[in-house]
Amino acid sequence: MEIVKTDVLVIGGGGAGMRAALAAREKGAEVLLVSKTPLGKSTCTYLSGGAFSLAVEGISRETHFKNTLQAGKGINDPEFVKILVEEAPERVRELHRFGLKGAWRKGYFACLGKAPSWGAPLTDLLADSARERGIAEKPWVIIFDLLAEDGKIKGALGFEFRRGVPIAFLSKATVLANGGGGALYPRNDNPVRTTGDGYALAFQAGCRLRDMEFVQFIPIGLAEEGSPGLLLAVSLPDAGRIVNSSGEDVLEKYQIVDKPVAVRCRDTFSQAIMKEEERGERVFIDLRALGDKDWPKDNMAMSQKQMLRDRFSCAARLLRIYPTVHFFIGGVSTEPDGGTEVPGLFAAGEVVGGLHGANRMGGNALSEIIVFGYRA
Ligand SMILES: Cc1cc2nc3c(=O)[nH]c(=O)nc-3n(C[C@H](O)[C@H](O)[C@H](O)COP(=O)(O)OP(=O)(O)OC[C@H]3O[C@@H](n4cnc5c(N)ncnc54)[C@H](O)[C@@H]3O)c2cc1C
Protein backbone atom coordinates (compact mmCIF):
# COMPACT_ATOMS: atom_id res chain seq x y z
CA MET A 1 0.00 0.00 0.00
CA GLU A 2 1.25 3.51 -0.83
CA ILE A 3 1.54 5.98 2.03
CA VAL A 4 1.08 9.74 1.52
CA LYS A 5 1.65 12.26 4.34
CA THR A 6 0.26 15.79 4.62
CA ASP A 7 -0.75 18.34 7.28
CA VAL A 8 -4.35 18.74 6.11
CA LEU A 9 -6.21 16.14 4.08
CA VAL A 10 -9.32 17.47 2.34
CA ILE A 11 -11.70 14.82 1.01
CA GLY A 12 -13.73 16.29 -1.86
CA GLY A 13 -12.78 18.61 -4.72
CA GLY A 14 -16.04 20.58 -4.93
CA GLY A 15 -16.56 24.16 -3.75
CA ALA A 16 -16.46 23.39 -0.03
CA GLY A 17 -13.33 21.27 -0.27
CA MET A 18 -11.40 23.73 -2.41
CA ARG A 19 -12.41 26.71 -0.24
CA ALA A 20 -11.34 24.81 2.90
CA ALA A 21 -8.05 23.80 1.26
CA LEU A 22 -7.27 27.41 0.29
CA ALA A 23 -7.97 28.64 3.82
CA ALA A 24 -5.70 25.98 5.33
CA ARG A 25 -2.97 26.80 2.82
CA GLU A 26 -3.22 30.53 3.68
CA LYS A 27 -2.41 29.52 7.26
CA GLY A 28 0.79 27.85 6.03
CA ALA A 29 -0.32 24.21 6.15
CA GLU A 30 0.68 21.59 3.60
CA VAL A 31 -2.62 20.56 2.02
CA LEU A 32 -3.70 17.59 -0.09
CA LEU A 33 -7.07 17.46 -1.86
CA VAL A 34 -8.36 14.01 -2.84
CA SER A 35 -11.46 13.46 -4.92
CA LYS A 36 -13.14 11.07 -7.31
CA THR A 37 -12.46 13.41 -10.27
CA PRO A 38 -9.99 16.22 -11.09
CA LEU A 39 -10.57 19.35 -9.00
CA GLY A 40 -14.06 20.75 -9.45
CA LYS A 41 -15.05 18.50 -12.34
CA SER A 42 -18.33 16.56 -12.20
CA THR A 43 -19.21 18.00 -8.82
CA CYS A 44 -22.51 19.52 -7.74
CA THR A 45 -20.71 22.86 -7.49
CA TYR A 46 -19.70 22.64 -11.16
CA LEU A 47 -23.17 21.58 -12.35
CA SER A 48 -24.99 24.06 -10.11
CA GLY A 49 -27.05 26.99 -11.31
CA GLY A 50 -24.24 29.21 -9.99
CA ALA A 51 -26.55 31.37 -7.84
CA PHE A 52 -25.51 32.48 -4.33
CA SER A 53 -28.30 33.85 -2.11
CA LEU A 54 -26.98 36.92 -0.31
CA ALA A 55 -28.01 40.03 1.59
CA VAL A 56 -27.06 42.36 -1.29
CA GLU A 57 -28.59 44.77 -3.80
CA GLY A 58 -31.57 45.84 -1.70
CA ILE A 59 -32.06 42.63 0.30
CA SER A 60 -31.22 43.19 3.96
CA ARG A 61 -29.58 40.73 6.32
CA GLU A 62 -32.86 40.57 8.25
CA THR A 63 -34.75 39.53 5.11
CA HIS A 64 -32.19 36.88 4.14
CA PHE A 65 -32.27 35.54 7.72
CA LYS A 66 -36.09 35.53 7.85
CA ASN A 67 -36.52 33.91 4.42
CA THR A 68 -33.99 31.19 5.24
CA LEU A 69 -35.78 30.31 8.49
CA GLN A 70 -39.16 30.49 6.81
CA ALA A 71 -38.06 28.09 4.07
CA GLY A 72 -36.50 25.79 6.71
CA LYS A 73 -39.70 25.76 8.82
CA GLY A 74 -37.84 27.40 11.70
CA ILE A 75 -35.77 24.38 12.68
CA ASN A 76 -32.55 25.69 11.12
CA ASP A 77 -29.66 26.20 13.52
CA PRO A 78 -30.01 29.99 14.00
CA GLU A 79 -26.31 30.48 14.76
CA PHE A 80 -25.38 28.93 11.42
CA VAL A 81 -27.97 31.04 9.60
CA LYS A 82 -26.65 34.22 11.24
CA ILE A 83 -23.09 33.38 10.20
CA LEU A 84 -24.20 32.60 6.65
CA VAL A 85 -26.13 35.84 6.30
CA GLU A 86 -23.35 37.98 7.78
CA GLU A 87 -20.32 36.40 6.11
CA ALA A 88 -21.51 35.27 2.67
CA PRO A 89 -21.51 38.69 0.94
CA GLU A 90 -17.86 39.30 1.87
CA ARG A 91 -16.83 35.76 0.85
CA VAL A 92 -18.43 36.28 -2.58
CA ARG A 93 -16.94 39.79 -2.97
CA GLU A 94 -13.57 38.22 -2.23
CA LEU A 95 -14.11 35.67 -5.03
CA HIS A 96 -15.30 38.45 -7.33
CA ARG A 97 -12.09 40.39 -6.59
CA PHE A 98 -10.07 37.25 -7.39
CA GLY A 99 -11.75 37.17 -10.80
CA LEU A 100 -15.02 35.22 -10.43
CA LYS A 101 -17.17 36.19 -13.40
CA GLY A 102 -20.73 36.98 -12.46
CA ALA A 103 -23.40 39.59 -11.88
CA TRP A 104 -24.91 41.10 -8.73
CA ARG A 105 -28.69 40.88 -8.62
CA LYS A 106 -31.34 41.66 -6.02
CA GLY A 107 -30.58 39.16 -3.23
CA TYR A 108 -28.07 37.06 -5.12
CA PHE A 109 -24.88 36.78 -7.18
CA ALA A 110 -25.05 34.76 -10.40
CA CYS A 111 -21.95 33.13 -11.90
CA LEU A 112 -21.63 33.72 -15.60
CA GLY A 113 -21.14 30.13 -16.66
CA LYS A 114 -22.72 28.32 -19.56
CA ALA A 115 -25.44 25.67 -19.56
CA PRO A 116 -25.39 23.10 -18.05
CA SER A 117 -22.41 23.96 -15.81
CA TRP A 118 -23.20 27.45 -14.57
CA GLY A 119 -20.93 26.86 -11.59
CA ALA A 120 -17.84 26.25 -13.77
CA PRO A 121 -16.44 29.80 -13.30
CA LEU A 122 -16.46 29.13 -9.55
CA THR A 123 -14.83 25.69 -9.69
CA ASP A 124 -12.30 26.83 -12.32
CA LEU A 125 -11.29 29.83 -10.21
CA LEU A 126 -10.95 27.77 -7.03
CA ALA A 127 -9.03 24.99 -8.81
CA ASP A 128 -6.63 27.48 -10.45
CA SER A 129 -6.11 29.25 -7.12
CA ALA A 130 -5.45 25.93 -5.37
CA ARG A 131 -2.86 24.92 -7.97
CA GLU A 132 -1.18 28.35 -7.97
CA ARG A 133 -0.81 28.17 -4.20
CA GLY A 134 0.82 24.76 -4.24
CA ILE A 135 -2.07 22.69 -2.92
CA ALA A 136 -1.43 19.06 -3.87
CA GLU A 137 -4.21 17.08 -5.55
CA LYS A 138 -4.96 13.42 -6.03
CA PRO A 139 -7.91 12.74 -8.34
CA TRP A 140 -9.59 9.40 -9.17
CA VAL A 141 -9.49 8.38 -5.50
CA ILE A 142 -12.39 7.00 -3.47
CA ILE A 143 -11.90 7.38 0.27
CA PHE A 144 -13.59 4.42 1.95
CA ASP A 145 -12.49 4.64 5.60
CA LEU A 146 -11.05 7.09 8.11
CA LEU A 147 -7.98 6.18 10.16
CA ALA A 148 -8.31 6.65 13.91
CA GLU A 149 -5.74 6.38 16.69
CA ASP A 150 -6.46 7.07 20.37
CA GLY A 151 -9.86 8.50 19.44
CA LYS A 152 -8.38 11.01 16.97
CA ILE A 153 -8.67 10.93 13.18
CA LYS A 154 -5.21 10.59 11.66
CA GLY A 155 -6.06 10.33 7.96
CA ALA A 156 -7.97 8.08 5.59
CA LEU A 157 -7.79 4.99 3.43
CA GLY A 158 -8.46 5.39 -0.27
CA PHE A 159 -8.40 3.50 -3.53
CA GLU A 160 -7.02 5.13 -6.66
CA PHE A 161 -9.29 3.34 -9.09
CA ARG A 162 -7.58 4.25 -12.38
CA ARG A 163 -4.31 2.67 -11.22
CA GLY A 164 -5.94 0.08 -8.97
CA VAL A 165 -3.78 1.16 -6.00
CA PRO A 166 -4.80 1.37 -2.32
CA ILE A 167 -3.37 4.43 -0.52
CA ALA A 168 -3.12 5.38 3.16
CA PHE A 169 -3.28 9.15 3.64
CA LEU A 170 -1.78 10.27 6.97
CA SER A 171 -2.71 13.76 8.18
CA LYS A 172 -2.81 16.03 11.23
CA ALA A 173 -6.32 17.23 10.33
CA THR A 174 -8.91 15.80 7.94
CA VAL A 175 -11.78 17.73 6.33
CA LEU A 176 -14.81 15.89 4.96
CA ALA A 177 -16.19 17.82 2.00
CA ASN A 178 -17.67 14.96 -0.02
CA GLY A 179 -20.99 16.60 -0.81
CA GLY A 180 -24.44 15.01 -0.63
CA GLY A 181 -26.08 11.78 -1.73
CA GLY A 182 -28.67 12.75 -4.34
CA ALA A 183 -27.44 10.22 -6.90
CA LEU A 184 -28.63 7.40 -4.62
CA TYR A 185 -32.16 8.14 -5.87
CA PRO A 186 -33.28 6.97 -9.32
CA ARG A 187 -34.68 10.40 -10.27
CA ASN A 188 -32.12 13.08 -9.43
CA ASP A 189 -30.18 15.96 -10.96
CA ASN A 190 -26.85 15.26 -9.20
CA PRO A 191 -23.60 14.01 -10.75
CA VAL A 192 -23.38 10.19 -10.56
CA ARG A 193 -20.60 10.21 -7.97
CA THR A 194 -22.73 12.05 -5.39
CA THR A 195 -23.33 8.92 -3.35
CA GLY A 196 -23.38 10.10 0.27
CA ASP A 197 -19.99 8.59 1.18
CA GLY A 198 -19.28 11.39 3.68
CA TYR A 199 -22.25 10.48 5.88
CA ALA A 200 -21.07 6.87 6.18
CA LEU A 201 -17.45 7.89 6.85
CA ALA A 202 -18.48 10.37 9.56
CA PHE A 203 -20.99 8.01 11.17
CA GLN A 204 -18.52 5.13 11.30
CA ALA A 205 -15.96 7.47 12.87
CA GLY A 206 -18.41 8.31 15.69
CA CYS A 207 -19.99 11.57 14.48
CA ARG A 208 -23.65 12.35 14.97
CA LEU A 209 -25.73 12.91 11.85
CA ARG A 210 -28.70 15.27 12.04
CA ASP A 211 -31.85 15.97 10.01
CA MET A 212 -31.18 13.04 7.65
CA GLU A 213 -34.93 12.64 7.08
CA PHE A 214 -34.93 15.85 5.04
CA VAL A 215 -34.05 15.28 1.42
CA GLN A 216 -34.85 18.14 -0.90
CA PHE A 217 -36.88 17.44 -4.01
CA ILE A 218 -36.98 20.27 -6.51
CA PRO A 219 -40.43 20.52 -8.09
CA ILE A 220 -39.42 21.70 -11.54
CA GLY A 221 -37.81 18.66 -13.08
CA LEU A 222 -38.94 18.36 -16.69
CA ALA A 223 -40.81 15.05 -17.04
CA GLU A 224 -41.54 14.88 -20.74
CA GLU A 225 -41.26 11.45 -22.33
CA GLY A 226 -37.78 10.86 -23.71
CA SER A 227 -36.43 14.02 -22.08
CA PRO A 228 -33.51 14.11 -19.66
CA GLY A 229 -34.46 15.03 -16.07
CA LEU A 230 -33.73 18.62 -16.97
CA LEU A 231 -34.05 21.16 -14.19
CA LEU A 232 -36.07 24.13 -15.42
CA ALA A 233 -34.92 27.66 -14.59
CA VAL A 234 -36.29 28.68 -11.18
CA SER A 235 -37.83 31.85 -12.64
CA LEU A 236 -40.13 29.97 -15.05
CA PRO A 237 -42.93 28.86 -12.66
CA ASP A 238 -43.51 32.48 -11.59
CA ALA A 239 -43.51 33.69 -15.17
CA GLY A 240 -45.82 30.95 -16.44
CA ARG A 241 -48.60 28.97 -14.72
CA ILE A 242 -48.58 25.63 -12.92
CA VAL A 243 -51.73 23.65 -13.76
CA ASN A 244 -53.07 20.12 -13.32
CA SER A 245 -54.71 17.95 -15.99
CA SER A 246 -58.09 19.44 -15.06
CA GLY A 247 -56.79 22.97 -15.65
CA GLU A 248 -56.73 24.02 -11.98
CA ASP A 249 -54.01 26.47 -10.92
CA VAL A 250 -51.92 24.28 -8.59
CA LEU A 251 -50.06 27.09 -6.80
CA GLU A 252 -53.33 28.86 -6.07
CA LYS A 253 -55.01 25.64 -4.96
CA TYR A 254 -52.26 24.89 -2.40
CA GLN A 255 -51.69 28.57 -1.54
CA ILE A 256 -48.04 28.54 -2.52
CA VAL A 257 -47.35 32.24 -2.66
CA ASP A 258 -43.78 33.09 -1.61
CA LYS A 259 -41.93 34.01 -4.77
CA PRO A 260 -39.79 32.82 -6.41
CA VAL A 261 -41.74 29.64 -5.60
CA ALA A 262 -39.01 27.35 -6.95
CA VAL A 263 -36.52 29.03 -4.61
CA ARG A 264 -38.56 29.54 -1.45
CA CYS A 265 -41.23 26.80 -1.55
CA ARG A 266 -39.50 23.72 -2.95
CA ASP A 267 -41.03 21.47 -0.29
CA THR A 268 -44.67 22.57 -0.47
CA PHE A 269 -44.54 22.86 -4.26
CA SER A 270 -43.15 19.29 -4.57
CA GLN A 271 -45.74 18.02 -2.09
CA ALA A 272 -48.51 19.68 -4.08
CA ILE A 273 -47.39 17.87 -7.24
CA MET A 274 -47.33 14.53 -5.42
CA LYS A 275 -50.81 15.12 -3.96
CA GLU A 276 -52.10 15.81 -7.45
CA GLU A 277 -50.38 12.68 -8.79
CA GLU A 278 -52.03 10.62 -6.03
CA ARG A 279 -55.39 11.95 -7.20
CA GLY A 280 -54.59 10.74 -10.71
CA GLU A 281 -53.79 14.21 -12.00
CA ARG A 282 -50.63 15.25 -13.84
CA VAL A 283 -48.96 18.62 -13.23
CA PHE A 284 -47.69 20.87 -15.98
CA ILE A 285 -45.96 24.18 -16.51
CA ASP A 286 -47.81 26.39 -18.95
CA LEU A 287 -45.45 28.72 -20.79
CA ARG A 288 -47.70 29.25 -23.81
CA ALA A 289 -48.52 32.87 -23.06
CA LEU A 290 -44.87 33.88 -22.64
CA GLY A 291 -43.65 35.96 -25.54
CA ASP A 292 -40.10 37.24 -25.86
CA LYS A 293 -40.98 40.31 -23.80
CA ASP A 294 -42.28 38.33 -20.80
CA TRP A 295 -39.73 35.52 -20.88
CA PRO A 296 -37.52 35.86 -17.73
CA LYS A 297 -34.18 37.47 -18.53
CA ASP A 298 -31.93 35.52 -16.14
CA ASN A 299 -29.18 33.48 -17.80
CA MET A 300 -30.65 30.07 -17.10
CA ALA A 301 -34.12 30.92 -18.37
CA MET A 302 -32.66 32.59 -21.47
CA SER A 303 -30.46 29.57 -22.17
CA GLN A 304 -33.49 27.25 -22.05
CA LYS A 305 -35.81 29.41 -24.16
CA GLN A 306 -34.94 28.12 -27.61
CA MET A 307 -34.65 24.51 -26.50
CA LEU A 308 -38.03 24.58 -24.73
CA ARG A 309 -39.62 26.17 -27.78
CA ASP A 310 -37.97 24.08 -30.53
CA ARG A 311 -37.61 20.71 -28.88
CA PHE A 312 -40.60 20.69 -26.52
CA SER A 313 -42.95 23.12 -28.32
CA CYS A 314 -43.66 25.02 -25.10
CA ALA A 315 -45.37 27.80 -27.07
CA ALA A 316 -48.03 25.32 -28.20
CA ARG A 317 -48.45 22.83 -25.35
CA LEU A 318 -48.08 22.19 -21.63
CA LEU A 319 -44.90 20.57 -20.29
CA ARG A 320 -45.15 17.96 -17.58
CA ILE A 321 -43.08 18.52 -14.41
CA TYR A 322 -42.30 16.13 -11.55
CA PRO A 323 -40.11 16.51 -8.43
CA THR A 324 -36.53 15.33 -8.68
CA VAL A 325 -34.02 14.77 -5.85
CA HIS A 326 -31.74 17.76 -5.63
CA PHE A 327 -30.02 18.13 -2.25
CA PHE A 328 -29.38 16.36 1.07
CA ILE A 329 -30.44 18.80 3.78
CA GLY A 330 -29.24 16.80 6.77
CA GLY A 331 -25.70 15.69 7.48
CA VAL A 332 -22.81 15.71 9.89
CA SER A 333 -23.30 17.71 13.07
CA THR A 334 -20.51 20.31 13.38
CA GLU A 335 -19.49 23.44 15.22
CA PRO A 336 -19.56 26.67 13.18
CA ASP A 337 -15.82 26.23 12.50
CA GLY A 338 -16.46 22.81 10.97
CA GLY A 339 -15.16 20.86 13.96
CA THR A 340 -16.97 17.57 14.62
CA GLU A 341 -17.31 15.59 17.84
CA VAL A 342 -14.36 13.47 16.75
CA PRO A 343 -10.97 15.16 17.28
CA GLY A 344 -9.02 15.74 14.09
CA LEU A 345 -12.12 15.56 11.88
CA PHE A 346 -13.78 18.60 10.30
CA ALA A 347 -16.61 18.87 7.77
CA ALA A 348 -18.02 21.50 5.39
CA GLY A 349 -20.49 21.81 2.53
CA GLU A 350 -23.47 19.64 1.66
CA VAL A 351 -22.14 16.82 3.85
CA VAL A 352 -22.99 18.97 6.92
CA GLY A 353 -26.50 19.33 8.40
CA GLY A 354 -28.18 22.04 10.46
CA LEU A 355 -28.13 25.24 8.42
CA HIS A 356 -31.14 24.56 6.22
CA GLY A 357 -33.67 23.21 8.73
CA ALA A 358 -36.37 21.17 7.01
CA ASN A 359 -36.04 22.76 3.56
CA ARG A 360 -33.16 24.62 1.92
CA MET A 361 -33.81 28.00 0.39
CA GLY A 362 -32.46 28.16 -3.17
CA GLY A 363 -29.02 29.74 -3.48
CA ASN A 364 -28.04 29.08 0.13
CA ALA A 365 -25.94 25.99 -0.66
CA LEU A 366 -23.30 27.86 -2.66
CA SER A 367 -23.18 30.56 0.00
CA GLU A 368 -22.81 27.78 2.58
CA ILE A 369 -19.86 26.08 0.88
CA ILE A 370 -17.76 29.21 0.65
CA VAL A 371 -18.61 30.50 4.15
CA PHE A 372 -18.26 27.23 6.02
CA GLY A 373 -15.56 25.84 3.72
CA TYR A 374 -13.46 28.89 4.61
CA ARG A 375 -14.22 28.44 8.32
CA ALA A 376 -13.38 24.72 8.36
C1 LIG B 1 -28.18 20.72 -10.83
C2 LIG B 1 -27.88 21.44 -9.54
C3 LIG B 1 -28.04 22.82 -9.49
C4 LIG B 1 -27.76 23.50 -8.30
N1 LIG B 1 -27.84 24.85 -8.29
C5 LIG B 1 -27.55 25.53 -7.15
C6 LIG B 1 -27.56 26.96 -7.14
O1 LIG B 1 -27.74 27.63 -8.16
N2 LIG B 1 -27.33 27.58 -5.94
C7 LIG B 1 -27.06 26.89 -4.78
O2 LIG B 1 -26.87 27.50 -3.74
N3 LIG B 1 -26.99 25.53 -4.80
C8 LIG B 1 -27.21 24.85 -5.94
N4 LIG B 1 -27.13 23.48 -5.94
C9 LIG B 1 -26.59 22.80 -4.74
C10 LIG B 1 -25.07 23.01 -4.66
O3 LIG B 1 -24.51 22.98 -5.96
C11 LIG B 1 -24.38 21.93 -3.81
O4 LIG B 1 -25.04 21.75 -2.60
C12 LIG B 1 -22.93 22.34 -3.50
O5 LIG B 1 -22.26 22.70 -4.69
C13 LIG B 1 -22.20 21.19 -2.81
O6 LIG B 1 -20.83 21.51 -2.75
P1 LIG B 1 -19.83 20.52 -2.02
O7 LIG B 1 -18.48 21.07 -2.22
O8 LIG B 1 -20.32 20.26 -0.65
O9 LIG B 1 -20.01 19.14 -2.83
P2 LIG B 1 -19.67 18.81 -4.40
O10 LIG B 1 -19.51 20.05 -5.18
O11 LIG B 1 -20.69 17.84 -4.84
O12 LIG B 1 -18.26 18.10 -4.28
C14 LIG B 1 -18.13 16.83 -3.65
C15 LIG B 1 -16.73 16.30 -3.90
O13 LIG B 1 -16.52 15.17 -3.09
C16 LIG B 1 -15.88 14.15 -3.85
N5 LIG B 1 -16.17 12.87 -3.19
C17 LIG B 1 -17.36 12.35 -2.84
N6 LIG B 1 -17.20 11.18 -2.21
C18 LIG B 1 -15.87 10.95 -2.17
C19 LIG B 1 -15.06 9.90 -1.67
N7 LIG B 1 -15.59 8.83 -1.05
N8 LIG B 1 -13.72 9.97 -1.84
C20 LIG B 1 -13.15 11.04 -2.46
N9 LIG B 1 -13.86 12.07 -2.95
C21 LIG B 1 -15.20 12.03 -2.80
C22 LIG B 1 -16.46 14.32 -5.23
O14 LIG B 1 -15.63 13.71 -6.20
C23 LIG B 1 -16.47 15.84 -5.33
O15 LIG B 1 -15.19 16.28 -5.73
C24 LIG B 1 -27.36 22.78 -7.13
C25 LIG B 1 -27.21 21.39 -7.19
C26 LIG B 1 -27.45 20.72 -8.38
C27 LIG B 1 -27.25 19.24 -8.44
The ligand as an SDF file (V2000), in Angstrom:
LIG
                    3D

 53 58  0  0  0  0  0  0  0  0999 V2000
  -28.1840   20.7150  -10.8290 C   0  0  0  0  0  0  0  0  0  0  0  0
  -27.8810   21.4380   -9.5440 C   0  0  0  0  0  0  0  0  0  0  0  0
  -28.0370   22.8150   -9.4940 C   0  0  0  0  0  0  0  0  0  0  0  0
  -27.7580   23.4950   -8.2980 C   0  0  0  0  0  0  0  0  0  0  0  0
  -27.8360   24.8520   -8.2870 N   0  0  0  0  0  0  0  0  0  0  0  0
  -27.5550   25.5320   -7.1510 C   0  0  0  0  0  0  0  0  0  0  0  0
  -27.5570   26.9590   -7.1390 C   0  0  0  0  0  0  0  0  0  0  0  0
  -27.7370   27.6310   -8.1570 O   0  0  0  0  0  0  0  0  0  0  0  0
  -27.3270   27.5790   -5.9440 N   0  0  0  0  0  0  0  0  0  0  0  0
  -27.0620   26.8950   -4.7830 C   0  0  0  0  0  0  0  0  0  0  0  0
  -26.8660   27.5030   -3.7400 O   0  0  0  0  0  0  0  0  0  0  0  0
  -26.9870   25.5330   -4.7990 N   0  0  0  0  0  0  0  0  0  0  0  0
  -27.2120   24.8470   -5.9390 C   0  0  0  0  0  0  0  0  0  0  0  0
  -27.1260   23.4770   -5.9440 N   0  0  0  0  0  0  0  0  0  0  0  0
  -26.5900   22.7990   -4.7440 C   0  0  0  0  0  0  0  0  0  0  0  0
  -25.0660   23.0120   -4.6590 C   0  0  0  0  0  0  0  0  0  0  0  0
  -24.5140   22.9840   -5.9590 O   0  0  0  0  0  0  0  0  0  0  0  0
  -24.3760   21.9350   -3.8130 C   0  0  0  0  0  0  0  0  0  0  0  0
  -25.0420   21.7510   -2.5980 O   0  0  0  0  0  0  0  0  0  0  0  0
  -22.9340   22.3380   -3.5040 C   0  0  0  0  0  0  0  0  0  0  0  0
  -22.2590   22.6990   -4.6920 O   0  0  0  0  0  0  0  0  0  0  0  0
  -22.2040   21.1930   -2.8140 C   0  0  0  0  0  0  0  0  0  0  0  0
  -20.8270   21.5080   -2.7530 O   0  0  0  0  0  0  0  0  0  0  0  0
  -19.8340   20.5170   -2.0190 P   0  0  0  0  0  0  0  0  0  0  0  0
  -18.4790   21.0670   -2.2180 O   0  0  0  0  0  0  0  0  0  0  0  0
  -20.3230   20.2650   -0.6510 O   0  0  0  0  0  0  0  0  0  0  0  0
  -20.0110   19.1400   -2.8310 O   0  0  0  0  0  0  0  0  0  0  0  0
  -19.6700   18.8080   -4.3990 P   0  0  0  0  0  0  0  0  0  0  0  0
  -19.5140   20.0550   -5.1780 O   0  0  0  0  0  0  0  0  0  0  0  0
  -20.6950   17.8440   -4.8360 O   0  0  0  0  0  0  0  0  0  0  0  0
  -18.2630   18.0960   -4.2810 O   0  0  0  0  0  0  0  0  0  0  0  0
  -18.1340   16.8330   -3.6540 C   0  0  0  0  0  0  0  0  0  0  0  0
  -16.7330   16.3020   -3.9040 C   0  0  0  0  0  0  0  0  0  0  0  0
  -16.5160   15.1660   -3.0870 O   0  0  0  0  0  0  0  0  0  0  0  0
  -15.8830   14.1490   -3.8470 C   0  0  0  0  0  0  0  0  0  0  0  0
  -16.1660   12.8690   -3.1950 N   0  0  0  0  0  0  0  0  0  0  0  0
  -17.3650   12.3470   -2.8430 C   0  0  0  0  0  0  0  0  0  0  0  0
  -17.1980   11.1800   -2.2120 N   0  0  0  0  0  0  0  0  0  0  0  0
  -15.8690   10.9530   -2.1720 C   0  0  0  0  0  0  0  0  0  0  0  0
  -15.0640    9.8960   -1.6720 C   0  0  0  0  0  0  0  0  0  0  0  0
  -15.5910    8.8270   -1.0460 N   0  0  0  0  0  0  0  0  0  0  0  0
  -13.7190    9.9650   -1.8400 N   0  0  0  0  0  0  0  0  0  0  0  0
  -13.1450   11.0390   -2.4640 C   0  0  0  0  0  0  0  0  0  0  0  0
  -13.8600   12.0700   -2.9450 N   0  0  0  0  0  0  0  0  0  0  0  0
  -15.2050   12.0260   -2.8000 C   0  0  0  0  0  0  0  0  0  0  0  0
  -16.4600   14.3150   -5.2330 C   0  0  0  0  0  0  0  0  0  0  0  0
  -15.6270   13.7140   -6.1970 O   0  0  0  0  0  0  0  0  0  0  0  0
  -16.4660   15.8410   -5.3310 C   0  0  0  0  0  0  0  0  0  0  0  0
  -15.1850   16.2780   -5.7310 O   0  0  0  0  0  0  0  0  0  0  0  0
  -27.3610   22.7770   -7.1320 C   0  0  0  0  0  0  0  0  0  0  0  0
  -27.2080   21.3900   -7.1930 C   0  0  0  0  0  0  0  0  0  0  0  0
  -27.4480   20.7240   -8.3840 C   0  0  0  0  0  0  0  0  0  0  0  0
  -27.2470   19.2430   -8.4350 C   0  0  0  0  0  0  0  0  0  0  0  0
  1  2  1  0
  2  3  1  0
  2 52  2  0
  3  4  2  0
  4  5  1  0
  4 50  1  0
  5  6  2  0
  6  7  1  0
  6 13  1  0
  7  8  2  0
  7  9  1  0
  9 10  1  0
 10 11  2  0
 10 12  1  0
 12 13  2  0
 13 14  1  0
 14 15  1  0
 14 50  1  0
 15 16  1  0
 16 17  1  0
 16 18  1  0
 18 19  1  0
 18 20  1  0
 20 21  1  0
 20 22  1  0
 22 23  1  0
 23 24  1  0
 24 25  2  0
 24 26  1  0
 24 27  1  0
 27 28  1  0
 28 29  2  0
 28 30  1  0
 28 31  1  0
 31 32  1  0
 32 33  1  0
 33 34  1  0
 33 48  1  0
 34 35  1  0
 35 36  1  0
 35 46  1  0
 36 37  1  0
 36 45  1  0
 37 38  2  0
 38 39  1  0
 39 40  1  0
 39 45  2  0
 40 41  1  0
 40 42  2  0
 42 43  1  0
 43 44  2  0
 44 45  1  0
 46 47  1  0
 46 48  1  0
 48 49  1  0
 50 51  2  0
 51 52  1  0
 52 53  1  0
M  END
$$$$
